[in-house]
Amino acid sequence: MILASHILSGAVIGENINNPYIVAISAVAVHFLLDFVPHGDYLDKKSKFQEFWKVALDLLSGLGIVFAILYFQKADFTFHQIQNTAIGIFFSLLPDGLTLLYWKMGMKFLGPIYRFHQKLHLIHYPDFAPEREFRLKNNLGDVFVSFLSIFILIIF
Ligand SMILES: [Zn+2]
């Protein structure tokens, strides 16, 4: 899924669970669970470094939305809650961060995690299948998860 979906769901986990260790474990677990939902990705194995502006845009929109909600809605947020939200976001992004380290930095010891993560994406459709393209109809899961997360962040 896109990073914004992971960031927003990670923020929901951080905001609603008190124990930071449970936040971290749940955020990683939810990342893998969300990636199991069929979805298209805007990067694939042929992506060039020049396409990484998409990653920056994706990161900034997710973080920007969380920041705006915290700033305008949660003025009474305690340090502990902000810390947990940050932990939730960090661990919800970690699997994709590790993929990047394996893929572009050549950290080969991350191979087993990389392959497990990759396999989740290939269960439904192989690489370069039309269903793996980044399209609205392929990414309704992203739309749903992001809007549901924003709703929960604002309401609770
Ligand atoms: Zn992922």
Backbone and ligand atoms as CSV (ligand in chain L), in Angstrom:
chain,resi,resn,atom,element,x,y,z
A,1,MET,N,N,0.833,-1.202,0.000
A,1,MET,CA,C,0.000,0.000,0.000
A,1,MET,C,C,0.869,1.253,0.000
A,2,ILE,N,N,0.249,2.388,-0.304
A,2,ILE,CA,C,1.035,3.617,-0.298
A,2,ILE,C,C,1.462,3.945,1.135
A,3,LEU,N,N,2.517,4.748,1.258
A,3,LEU,CA,C,3.060,5.075,2.580
A,3,LEU,C,C,2.047,5.872,3.394
A,4,ALA,N,N,1.266,6.736,2.717
A,4,ALA,CA,C,0.279,7.541,3.445
A,4,ALA,C,C,-0.721,6.633,4.176
A,5,SER,N,N,-1.156,5.545,3.534
A,5,SER,CA,C,-2.081,4.610,4.200
A,5,SER,C,C,-1.423,3.997,5.428
A,6,HIS,N,N,-0.137,3.642,5.302
A,6,HIS,CA,C,0.577,3.056,6.446
A,6,HIS,C,C,0.773,4.094,7.557
A,7,ILE,N,N,1.117,5.316,7.175
A,7,ILE,CA,C,1.328,6.380,8.169
A,7,ILE,C,C,0.037,6.646,8.949
A,8,LEU,N,N,-1.068,6.788,8.212
A,8,LEU,CA,C,-2.343,7.126,8.861
A,8,LEU,C,C,-2.818,5.996,9.766
A,9,SER,N,N,-2.708,4.746,9.305
A,9,SER,CA,C,-3.134,3.631,10.161
A,9,SER,C,C,-2.180,3.485,11.349
A,10,GLY,N,N,-0.898,3.759,11.143
A,10,GLY,CA,C,0.071,3.708,12.248
A,10,GLY,C,C,-0.241,4.762,13.300
A,11,ALA,N,N,-0.674,5.934,12.846
A,11,ALA,CA,C,-1.035,7.008,13.785
A,11,ALA,C,C,-2.265,6.603,14.603
A,12,VAL,N,N,-3.229,5.942,13.947
A,12,VAL,CA,C,-4.424,5.468,14.669
A,12,VAL,C,C,-4.016,4.484,15.768
A,13,ILE,N,N,-3.112,3.573,15.436
A,13,ILE,CA,C,-2.644,2.580,16.422
A,13,ILE,C,C,-1.950,3.289,17.582
A,14,GLY,N,N,-1.048,4.216,17.256
A,14,GLY,CA,C,-0.303,4.920,18.299
A,14,GLY,C,C,-1.204,5.740,19.208
A,15,GLU,N,N,-2.233,6.317,18.602
A,15,GLU,CA,C,-3.101,7.193,19.370
A,15,GLU,C,C,-4.033,6.417,20.298
A,16,ASN,N,N,-4.318,5.178,19.940
A,16,ASN,CA,C,-5.345,4.445,20.686
A,16,ASN,C,C,-4.822,3.324,21.569
A,17,ILE,N,N,-3.525,3.055,21.509
A,17,ILE,CA,C,-2.943,2.021,22.374
A,17,ILE,C,C,-1.938,2.705,23.298
A,18,ASN,N,N,-2.009,2.351,24.558
A,18,ASN,CA,C,-1.221,3.055,25.563
A,18,ASN,C,C,0.222,2.552,25.662
A,19,ASN,N,N,0.408,1.234,25.521
A,19,ASN,CA,C,1.734,0.638,25.701
A,19,ASN,C,C,2.568,0.766,24.418
A,20,PRO,N,N,3.697,1.491,24.485
A,20,PRO,CA,C,4.480,1.738,23.261
A,20,PRO,C,C,5.003,0.465,22.583
A,21,TYR,N,N,5.281,-0.589,23.382
A,21,TYR,CA,C,5.774,-1.841,22.778
A,21,TYR,C,C,4.672,-2.518,21.974
A,22,ILE,N,N,3.450,-2.466,22.521
A,22,ILE,CA,C,2.321,-3.056,21.789
A,22,ILE,C,C,2.035,-2.220,20.545
A,23,VAL,N,N,2.215,-0.895,20.652
A,23,VAL,CA,C,2.047,-0.015,19.482
A,23,VAL,C,C,3.008,-0.466,18.381
A,24,ALA,N,N,4.289,-0.671,18.736
A,24,ALA,CA,C,5.312,-1.027,17.747
A,24,ALA,C,C,4.978,-2.353,17.067
A,25,ILE,N,N,4.664,-3.369,17.866
A,25,ILE,CA,C,4.381,-4.699,17.311
A,25,ILE,C,C,3.124,-4.655,16.443
A,26,SER,N,N,2.064,-3.982,16.945
A,26,SER,CA,C,0.818,-3.911,16.179
A,26,SER,C,C,1.029,-3.172,14.865
A,27,ALA,N,N,1.842,-2.111,14.897
A,27,ALA,CA,C,2.046,-1.306,13.683
A,27,ALA,C,C,2.719,-2.146,12.599
A,28,VAL,N,N,3.711,-2.956,12.970
A,28,VAL,CA,C,4.373,-3.827,11.984
A,28,VAL,C,C,3.380,-4.879,11.468
A,29,ALA,N,N,2.621,-5.473,12.398
A,29,ALA,CA,C,1.656,-6.515,12.014
A,29,ALA,C,C,0.600,-5.939,11.057
A,30,VAL,N,N,0.100,-4.733,11.381
A,30,VAL,CA,C,-0.935,-4.125,10.530
A,30,VAL,C,C,-0.362,-3.767,9.157
A,31,HIS,N,N,0.920,-3.385,9.113
A,31,HIS,CA,C,1.546,-3.125,7.814
A,31,HIS,C,C,1.453,-4.359,6.918
A,32,PHE,N,N,1.873,-5.507,7.464
A,32,PHE,CA,C,1.845,-6.733,6.659
A,32,PHE,C,C,0.417,-7.122,6.281
A,33,LEU,N,N,-0.501,-6.927,7.232
A,33,LEU,CA,C,-1.904,-7.238,6.974
A,33,LEU,C,C,-2.455,-6.375,5.827
A,34,LEU,N,N,-2.126,-5.096,5.838
A,34,LEU,CA,C,-2.618,-4.184,4.794
A,34,LEU,C,C,-1.995,-4.521,3.442
A,35,ASP,N,N,-0.715,-4.915,3.456
A,35,ASP,CA,C,-0.079,-5.262,2.188
A,35,ASP,C,C,-0.661,-6.540,1.594
A,36,PHE,N,N,-1.307,-7.344,2.440
A,36,PHE,CA,C,-1.950,-8.568,1.983
A,36,PHE,C,C,-3.218,-8.254,1.176
A,37,VAL,N,N,-3.812,-7.078,1.426
A,37,VAL,CA,C,-4.966,-6.633,0.632
A,37,VAL,C,C,-4.457,-6.340,-0.787
A,38,PRO,N,N,-5.111,-6.889,-1.836
A,38,PRO,CA,C,-4.623,-6.639,-3.198
A,38,PRO,C,C,-4.552,-5.136,-3.483
A,39,HIS,N,N,-3.428,-4.683,-4.046
A,39,HIS,CA,C,-3.285,-3.253,-4.348
A,39,HIS,C,C,-2.209,-3.053,-5.414
A,40,GLY,N,N,-2.299,-1.914,-6.102
A,40,GLY,CA,C,-1.250,-1.540,-7.042
A,40,GLY,C,C,-0.185,-0.735,-6.316
A,41,ASP,N,N,1.024,-0.699,-6.878
A,41,ASP,CA,C,2.100,0.092,-6.295
A,41,ASP,C,C,2.682,1.015,-7.363
A,42,TYR,N,N,3.076,2.239,-6.937
A,42,TYR,CA,C,3.601,3.191,-7.923
A,42,TYR,C,C,5.074,2.954,-8.230
A,43,LEU,N,N,5.728,2.079,-7.457
A,43,LEU,CA,C,7.090,1.670,-7.804
A,43,LEU,C,C,7.064,0.173,-8.087
A,44,ASP,N,N,7.884,-0.269,-9.008
A,44,ASP,CA,C,8.027,-1.710,-9.199
A,44,ASP,C,C,9.515,-2.025,-9.334
A,45,LYS,N,N,9.827,-3.275,-9.661
A,45,LYS,CA,C,11.234,-3.687,-9.664
A,45,LYS,C,C,12.055,-2.944,-10.722
A,46,LYS,N,N,11.377,-2.315,-11.698
A,46,LYS,CA,C,12.114,-1.591,-12.748
A,46,LYS,C,C,12.256,-0.108,-12.431
A,47,SER,N,N,11.689,0.345,-11.308
A,47,SER,CA,C,11.690,1.775,-10.998
A,47,SER,C,C,13.111,2.323,-10.881
A,48,LYS,N,N,13.258,3.525,-11.393
A,48,LYS,CA,C,14.564,4.200,-11.338
A,48,LYS,C,C,14.581,5.180,-10.172
A,49,PHE,N,N,15.787,5.575,-9.799
A,49,PHE,CA,C,15.935,6.480,-8.669
A,49,PHE,C,C,15.174,7.795,-8.889
A,50,GLN,N,N,15.082,8.222,-10.173
A,50,GLN,CA,C,14.384,9.482,-10.488
A,50,GLN,C,C,12.916,9.437,-10.091
A,51,GLU,N,N,12.362,8.249,-9.895
A,51,GLU,CA,C,10.940,8.149,-9.554
A,51,GLU,C,C,10.692,8.288,-8.057
A,52,PHE,N,N,11.786,8.486,-7.311
A,52,PHE,CA,C,11.619,8.490,-5.862
A,52,PHE,C,C,10.961,9.751,-5.313
A,53,TRP,N,N,10.735,10.752,-6.177
A,53,TRP,CA,C,9.965,11.914,-5.745
A,53,TRP,C,C,8.553,11.470,-5.332
A,54,LYS,N,N,8.075,10.375,-5.932
A,54,LYS,CA,C,6.746,9.868,-5.559
A,54,LYS,C,C,6.732,9.432,-4.100
A,55,VAL,N,N,7.856,8.832,-3.674
A,55,VAL,CA,C,7.976,8.402,-2.278
A,55,VAL,C,C,7.935,9.623,-1.356
A,56,ALA,N,N,8.675,10.676,-1.749
A,56,ALA,CA,C,8.724,11.894,-0.933
A,56,ALA,C,C,7.331,12.517,-0.823
A,57,LEU,N,N,6.626,12.583,-1.951
A,57,LEU,CA,C,5.281,13.161,-1.975
A,57,LEU,C,C,4.336,12.349,-1.087
A,58,ASP,N,N,4.429,11.038,-1.212
A,58,ASP,CA,C,3.610,10.107,-0.445
A,58,ASP,C,C,3.865,10.296,1.064
A,59,LEU,N,N,5.151,10.309,1.444
A,59,LEU,CA,C,5.535,10.504,2.847
A,59,LEU,C,C,5.011,11.827,3.383
A,60,LEU,N,N,5.255,12.898,2.606
A,60,LEU,CA,C,4.875,14.235,3.061
A,60,LEU,C,C,3.364,14.375,3.201
A,61,SER,N,N,2.584,13.769,2.274
A,61,SER,CA,C,1.128,13.912,2.419
A,61,SER,C,C,0.644,13.169,3.663
A,62,GLY,N,N,1.139,11.953,3.881
A,62,GLY,CA,C,0.722,11.210,5.077
A,62,GLY,C,C,1.089,11.939,6.358
A,63,LEU,N,N,2.364,12.349,6.450
A,63,LEU,CA,C,2.829,13.041,7.664
A,63,LEU,C,C,2.126,14.380,7.835
A,64,GLY,N,N,1.890,15.069,6.710
A,64,GLY,CA,C,1.229,16.378,6.757
A,64,GLY,C,C,-0.189,16.273,7.316
A,65,ILE,N,N,-0.915,15.239,6.885
A,65,ILE,CA,C,-2.291,15.069,7.370
A,65,ILE,C,C,-2.285,14.776,8.874
A,66,VAL,N,N,-1.389,13.869,9.308
A,66,VAL,CA,C,-1.321,13.551,10.747
A,66,VAL,C,C,-0.950,14.807,11.537
A,67,PHE,N,N,0.048,15.537,11.048
A,67,PHE,CA,C,0.488,16.742,11.745
A,67,PHE,C,C,-0.663,17.747,11.858
A,68,ALA,N,N,-1.401,17.937,10.752
A,68,ALA,CA,C,-2.511,18.897,10.760
A,68,ALA,C,C,-3.575,18.475,11.767
A,69,ILE,N,N,-3.882,17.177,11.813
A,69,ILE,CA,C,-4.905,16.709,12.762
A,69,ILE,C,C,-4.415,16.908,14.200
A,70,LEU,N,N,-3.146,16.568,14.456
A,70,LEU,CA,C,-2.601,16.749,15.812
A,70,LEU,C,C,-2.635,18.223,16.202
A,71,TYR,N,N,-2.257,19.073,15.248
A,71,TYR,CA,C,-2.124,20.497,15.536
A,71,TYR,C,C,-3.487,21.145,15.793
A,72,PHE,N,N,-4.469,20.816,14.943
A,72,PHE,CA,C,-5.756,21.504,15.035
A,72,PHE,C,C,-6.763,20.807,15.940
A,73,GLN,N,N,-6.654,19.486,16.057
A,73,GLN,CA,C,-7.684,18.742,16.791
A,73,GLN,C,C,-7.236,18.309,18.179
A,74,LYS,N,N,-5.922,18.132,18.342
A,74,LYS,CA,C,-5.453,17.462,19.553
A,74,LYS,C,C,-4.540,18.379,20.356
A,75,ALA,N,N,-4.958,19.616,20.531
A,75,ALA,CA,C,-4.119,20.575,21.243
A,75,ALA,C,C,-3.818,20.097,22.663
A,76,ASP,N,N,-4.717,19.254,23.220
A,76,ASP,CA,C,-4.537,18.788,24.601
A,76,ASP,C,C,-3.764,17.475,24.668
A,77,PHE,N,N,-3.192,17.063,23.559
A,77,PHE,CA,C,-2.436,15.814,23.502
A,77,PHE,C,C,-1.252,15.843,24.459
A,78,THR,N,N,-1.071,14.746,25.198
A,78,THR,CA,C,0.074,14.684,26.118
A,78,THR,C,C,1.318,14.254,25.345
A,79,PHE,N,N,2.479,14.448,25.980
A,79,PHE,CA,C,3.735,14.034,25.350
A,79,PHE,C,C,3.704,12.538,25.059
A,80,HIS,N,N,3.152,11.773,26.000
A,80,HIS,CA,C,3.067,10.315,25.838
A,80,HIS,C,C,2.265,9.943,24.588
A,81,GLN,N,N,1.160,10.642,24.364
A,81,GLN,CA,C,0.328,10.332,23.192
A,81,GLN,C,C,1.040,10.699,21.886
A,82,ILE,N,N,1.752,11.822,21.901
A,82,ILE,CA,C,2.493,12.223,20.702
A,82,ILE,C,C,3.604,11.214,20.425
A,83,GLN,N,N,4.286,10.789,21.517
A,83,GLN,CA,C,5.349,9.807,21.385
A,83,GLN,C,C,4.800,8.498,20.797
A,84,ASN,N,N,3.663,8.035,21.327
A,84,ASN,CA,C,3.067,6.802,20.823
A,84,ASN,C,C,2.646,6.930,19.361
A,85,THR,N,N,2.126,8.098,18.989
A,85,THR,CA,C,1.737,8.321,17.602
A,85,THR,C,C,2.972,8.234,16.699
A,86,ALA,N,N,4.074,8.838,17.153
A,86,ALA,CA,C,5.325,8.788,16.380
A,86,ALA,C,C,5.836,7.343,16.267
A,87,ILE,N,N,5.749,6.594,17.368
A,87,ILE,CA,C,6.185,5.191,17.352
A,87,ILE,C,C,5.309,4.392,16.374
A,88,GLY,N,N,4.003,4.641,16.423
A,88,GLY,CA,C,3.077,3.946,15.513
A,88,GLY,C,C,3.424,4.223,14.057
A,89,ILE,N,N,3.720,5.491,13.748
A,89,ILE,CA,C,4.060,5.862,12.372
A,89,ILE,C,C,5.389,5.216,11.970
A,90,PHE,N,N,6.392,5.304,12.848
A,90,PHE,CA,C,7.715,4.752,12.516
A,90,PHE,C,C,7.624,3.258,12.208
A,91,PHE,N,N,6.950,2.508,13.102
A,91,PHE,CA,C,6.908,1.057,12.904
A,91,PHE,C,C,5.966,0.653,11.777
A,92,SER,N,N,4.991,1.511,11.452
A,92,SER,CA,C,4.123,1.188,10.325
A,92,SER,C,C,4.870,1.400,9.007
A,93,LEU,N,N,5.956,2.186,9.026
A,93,LEU,CA,C,6.748,2.409,7.817
A,93,LEU,C,C,7.955,1.470,7.735
A,94,LEU,N,N,8.299,0.868,8.879
A,94,LEU,CA,C,9.548,0.095,8.952
A,94,LEU,C,C,9.687,-0.995,7.870
A,95,PRO,N,N,8.651,-1.826,7.623
A,95,PRO,CA,C,8.839,-2.863,6.596
A,95,PRO,C,C,9.222,-2.285,5.229
A,96,ASP,N,N,8.617,-1.150,4.850
A,96,ASP,CA,C,8.978,-0.542,3.560
A,96,ASP,C,C,10.361,0.095,3.618
A,97,GLY,N,N,10.739,0.609,4.784
A,97,GLY,CA,C,12.086,1.154,4.968
A,97,GLY,C,C,13.132,0.059,4.797
A,98,LEU,N,N,12.846,-1.115,5.369
A,98,LEU,CA,C,13.779,-2.235,5.244
A,98,LEU,C,C,13.888,-2.703,3.798
A,99,THR,N,N,12.752,-2.667,3.076
A,99,THR,CA,C,12.767,-3.027,1.651
A,99,THR,C,C,13.721,-2.104,0.900
A,100,LEU,N,N,13.628,-0.811,1.213
A,100,LEU,CA,C,14.487,0.170,0.547
A,100,LEU,C,C,15.967,-0.106,0.852
A,101,LEU,N,N,16.258,-0.417,2.129
A,101,LEU,CA,C,17.646,-0.694,2.518
A,101,LEU,C,C,18.182,-1.937,1.815
A,102,TYR,N,N,17.324,-2.942,1.675
A,102,TYR,CA,C,17.734,-4.174,1.015
A,102,TYR,C,C,17.956,-3.924,-0.479
A,103,TRP,N,N,16.998,-3.208,-1.060
A,103,TRP,CA,C,16.886,-3.086,-2.498
A,103,TRP,C,C,17.909,-2.102,-3.060
A,104,LYS,N,N,18.026,-0.922,-2.408
A,104,LYS,CA,C,18.882,0.127,-2.955
A,104,LYS,C,C,20.230,0.232,-2.254
A,105,MET,N,N,20.298,-0.242,-0.991
A,105,MET,CA,C,21.565,-0.136,-0.254
A,105,MET,C,C,22.296,-1.472,-0.184
A,106,GLY,N,N,21.645,-2.514,-0.718
A,106,GLY,CA,C,22.288,-3.810,-0.791
A,106,GLY,C,C,22.552,-4.474,0.551
A,107,MET,N,N,21.665,-4.229,1.548
A,107,MET,CA,C,21.850,-4.886,2.847
A,107,MET,C,C,21.257,-6.294,2.783
A,108,LYS,N,N,22.102,-7.234,2.368
A,108,LYS,CA,C,21.619,-8.572,2.016
A,108,LYS,C,C,21.049,-9.356,3.195
A,109,PHE,N,N,21.489,-9.017,4.420
A,109,PHE,CA,C,20.971,-9.768,5.578
A,109,PHE,C,C,19.472,-9.531,5.793
A,110,LEU,N,N,18.927,-8.508,5.116
A,110,LEU,CA,C,17.490,-8.246,5.228
A,110,LEU,C,C,16.684,-9.116,4.264
A,111,GLY,N,N,17.369,-9.981,3.523
A,111,GLY,CA,C,16.730,-10.821,2.507
A,111,GLY,C,C,15.473,-11.550,2.968
A,112,PRO,N,N,15.513,-12.269,4.107
A,112,PRO,CA,C,14.313,-13.022,4.524
A,112,PRO,C,C,13.095,-12.125,4.735
A,113,ILE,N,N,13.297,-10.960,5.391
A,113,ILE,CA,C,12.167,-10.040,5.610
A,113,ILE,C,C,11.683,-9.508,4.267
A,114,TYR,N,N,12.635,-9.171,3.391
A,114,TYR,CA,C,12.290,-8.650,2.067
A,114,TYR,C,C,11.429,-9.659,1.308
A,115,ARG,N,N,11.877,-10.929,1.324
A,115,ARG,CA,C,11.144,-11.939,0.552
A,115,ARG,C,C,9.757,-12.196,1.121
A,116,PHE,N,N,9.645,-12.199,2.453
A,116,PHE,CA,C,8.321,-12.369,3.072
A,116,PHE,C,C,7.388,-11.220,2.655
A,117,HIS,N,N,7.903,-10.004,2.748
A,117,HIS,CA,C,7.147,-8.798,2.409
A,117,HIS,C,C,6.716,-8.836,0.937
A,118,GLN,N,N,7.651,-9.248,0.085
A,118,GLN,CA,C,7.415,-9.334,-1.345
A,118,GLN,C,C,6.330,-10.365,-1.655
A,119,LYS,N,N,6.412,-11.493,-0.954
A,119,LYS,CA,C,5.485,-12.597,-1.183
A,119,LYS,C,C,4.040,-12.167,-0.925
A,120,LEU,N,N,3.843,-11.306,0.090
A,120,LEU,CA,C,2.493,-10.829,0.396
A,120,LEU,C,C,1.876,-10.150,-0.822
A,121,HIS,N,N,2.734,-9.452,-1.589
A,121,HIS,CA,C,2.245,-8.719,-2.756
A,121,HIS,C,C,1.988,-9.642,-3.938
A,122,LEU,N,N,2.596,-10.821,-3.909
A,122,LEU,CA,C,2.521,-11.703,-5.082
A,122,LEU,C,C,1.483,-12.801,-4.913
A,123,ILE,N,N,0.874,-12.872,-3.705
A,123,ILE,CA,C,-0.098,-13.942,-3.455
A,123,ILE,C,C,-1.265,-13.837,-4.432
A,124,HIS,N,N,-1.726,-12.610,-4.671
A,124,HIS,CA,C,-2.905,-12.436,-5.520
A,124,HIS,C,C,-2.544,-12.340,-7.002
A,125,TYR,N,N,-1.531,-11.540,-7.327
A,125,TYR,CA,C,-1.175,-11.305,-8.732
A,125,TYR,C,C,0.339,-11.247,-8.873
A,126,PRO,N,N,0.877,-11.733,-10.016
A,126,PRO,CA,C,2.339,-11.664,-10.208
A,126,PRO,C,C,2.800,-10.235,-10.492
A,127,ASP,N,N,4.121,-10.028,-10.429
A,127,ASP,CA,C,4.698,-8.728,-10.781
A,127,ASP,C,C,4.272,-8.321,-12.186
A,128,PHE,N,N,4.006,-7.048,-12.371
A,128,PHE,CA,C,3.668,-6.453,-13.669
A,128,PHE,C,C,2.296,-6.895,-14.213
A,129,ALA,N,N,1.479,-7.573,-13.391
A,129,ALA,CA,C,0.096,-7.856,-13.794
A,129,ALA,C,C,-0.652,-6.527,-13.800
A,130,PRO,N,N,-1.700,-6.393,-14.656
A,130,PRO,CA,C,-2.442,-5.112,-14.682
A,130,PRO,C,C,-3.009,-4.743,-13.315
A,131,GLU,N,N,-3.321,-5.761,-12.517
A,131,GLU,CA,C,-3.878,-5.489,-11.175
A,131,GLU,C,C,-2.849,-4.898,-10.224
A,132,ARG,N,N,-1.561,-4.968,-10.573
A,132,ARG,CA,C,-0.514,-4.413,-9.718
A,132,ARG,C,C,-0.191,-2.965,-10.075
A,133,GLU,N,N,-0.867,-2.462,-11.157
A,133,GLU,CA,C,-0.640,-1.069,-11.542
A,133,GLU,C,C,-1.300,-0.128,-10.535
A,134,PHE,N,N,-0.702,1.047,-10.395
A,134,PHE,CA,C,-1.229,2.048,-9.469
A,134,PHE,C,C,-2.380,2.777,-10.142
A,135,ARG,N,N,-3.607,2.338,-9.868
A,135,ARG,CA,C,-4.825,2.866,-10.483
A,135,ARG,C,C,-5.874,2.991,-9.390
A,136,LEU,N,N,-6.802,3.916,-9.559
A,136,LEU,CA,C,-7.848,4.073,-8.543
A,136,LEU,C,C,-8.573,2.744,-8.304
A,137,LYS,N,N,-8.917,2.032,-9.382
A,137,LYS,CA,C,-9.687,0.794,-9.188
A,137,LYS,C,C,-8.868,-0.299,-8.517
A,138,ASN,N,N,-7.554,-0.224,-8.611
A,138,ASN,CA,C,-6.694,-1.208,-7.936
A,138,ASN,C,C,-6.368,-0.786,-6.508
A,139,ASN,N,N,-6.612,0.481,-6.205
A,139,ASN,CA,C,-6.165,1.020,-4.923
A,139,ASN,C,C,-7.312,1.522,-4.051
A,140,LEU,N,N,-8.491,0.919,-4.248
A,140,LEU,CA,C,-9.616,1.315,-3.404
A,140,LEU,C,C,-9.335,0.976,-1.943
A,141,GLY,N,N,-8.513,-0.033,-1.719
A,141,GLY,CA,C,-8.108,-0.389,-0.353
A,141,GLY,C,C,-7.375,0.769,0.305
A,142,ASP,N,N,-6.460,1.407,-0.450
A,142,ASP,CA,C,-5.737,2.572,0.064
A,142,ASP,C,C,-6.706,3.698,0.417
A,143,VAL,N,N,-7.662,3.936,-0.507
A,143,VAL,CA,C,-8.631,5.011,-0.285
A,143,VAL,C,C,-9.416,4.722,0.994
A,144,PHE,N,N,-9.877,3.475,1.120
A,144,PHE,CA,C,-10.689,3.093,2.279
A,144,PHE,C,C,-9.890,3.223,3.586
A,145,VAL,N,N,-8.692,2.642,3.608
A,145,VAL,CA,C,-7.868,2.653,4.835
A,145,VAL,C,C,-7.514,4.091,5.220
A,146,SER,N,N,-7.139,4.914,4.235
A,146,SER,CA,C,-6.743,6.284,4.540
A,146,SER,C,C,-7.916,7.093,5.090
A,147,PHE,N,N,-9.073,7.002,4.430
A,147,PHE,CA,C,-10.213,7.791,4.902
A,147,PHE,C,C,-10.732,7.302,6.241
A,148,LEU,N,N,-10.739,5.979,6.428
A,148,LEU,CA,C,-11.178,5.440,7.724
A,148,LEU,C,C,-10.229,5.915,8.827
A,149,SER,N,N,-8.925,5.881,8.551
A,149,SER,CA,C,-7.940,6.309,9.552
A,149,SER,C,C,-8.110,7.790,9.886
A,150,ILE,N,N,-8.298,8.622,8.858
A,150,ILE,CA,C,-8.488,10.066,9.101
A,150,ILE,C,C,-9.738,10.281,9.953
A,151,PHE,N,N,-10.798,9.547,9.620
A,151,PHE,CA,C,-12.047,9.643,10.376
A,151,PHE,C,C,-11.816,9.298,11.849
A,152,ILE,N,N,-11.132,8.166,12.095
A,152,ILE,CA,C,-10.876,7.744,13.478
A,152,ILE,C,C,-9.988,8.759,14.201
A,153,LEU,N,N,-8.953,9.255,13.500
A,153,LEU,CA,C,-8.037,10.230,14.124
A,153,LEU,C,C,-8.789,11.494,14.529
A,154,ILE,N,N,-9.724,11.932,13.704
A,154,ILE,CA,C,-10.436,13.174,14.000
A,154,ILE,C,C,-11.475,12.964,15.101
A,155,ILE,N,N,-12.197,11.834,15.025
A,155,ILE,CA,C,-13.316,11.613,15.954
A,155,ILE,C,C,-12.831,11.228,17.360
A,156,PHE,N,N,-11.819,10.339,17.438
A,156,PHE,CA,C,-11.444,9.825,18.777
A,156,PHE,C,C,-10.235,10.552,19.377
L,1,ZN,ZN,ZN,4.752,-2.812,2.554
